[in-house]
Amino acid sequence: MAAIPPKDHRQVDLLRLLTFRMERLSADSIWARRASGLRRSLVKAIESIDNGGEETPDHIQQLIIASMDMLTKAAQELPDPENPFYKQRPL
């Protein structure tokens, strides 16, 4: 089982960024609830790496892909302020 090389922590930095982004999802979003389990997996992987544990590059890559997919789906729920139907009409 190959561990992440200590010199290359770009993926770990990306995991931290994804974790932060998932924490910022609106509580009203259905994706926030779904993201909570994945966010916990990200935190566990980061803690494992920080404590000298071994995380395989494949596992890290799977977490990154799943997180990006989740954030993409959450972003698709956001209203488009450029859409004329989104803009409020004067009363």
N, C-alpha and C positions, 0 to 999 in steps of 0.2 A: 504494500500500500504506500504510494508516494505521497509525501506531505507537500504542502506549499513551500517553495523555497523562501527562506527568511529574507532574501534580498528583494523579492518581487511581491510586494504587498498591494499592488494596484487593485487586484481583485478584492482584497479585504477592505480597502478604502471604498470600493464600489458597493460592497455589502453594507458598509456603514451608511453610505448615502441612500441606498435603497430602503434601509430600515428607517432612516429619518423621513423619507418621502412617504412611506406607508403610515407612519405615525401622524402625518399631516392630512390624511384622508378625512373627509367630512364624516362625522358620526352618523349623518343621515344617509350616507351612501351604503348600499348593500355590499359594496366591495370592502368597506372598512371592517365589517364583521368577518368576511371571508379572509381578509388580509391578516387578521390577528394571529391565526395559527402559523401562517407563513412567516410573519414578522418574528414570532417566537423562535422559529427554526433559524432565522437569520441571526438573532441575538445569541442563541446557543452556539452556532458555528463561530461567531466572532469571539465569544468568551473562550471557546475551546482553543482557538488559534492564539489568543492573547495569553492563555495559560500554558502554552507550549504543547497543547494537544495536537493531534494529527487530523486534518481534514483533507480528504482527497480532492484533487482538482476537479474531478468529475462531479462530486457532490457540490462544490462551490459553484460550478457552472450551472448545475441544475437549479440551485437556489436563485442565481442571477436571472436565468431564463424565466422561471416561474414568477419572480418578482416583477420583471419588466412586463410580462404578459398581464399580470394583475393590475399594475399601474396604468397600462395602456387601456384596459377595459374601464377602469375607474375614470380616466380622463375623457373617455367617450361619453360619459354621463354628463359632463359639464356642459352648461348651456353656452352657446356661441353668442357673444355680445354683438357680433357683426350681423347676426341674423335679424331681419326686420321684425320678425314675430317675437323676438326676445325683448326688444326695446319697449319700454312702457309708453303707452299712449297717454296724452294729456286728457284729463277728465273734462 
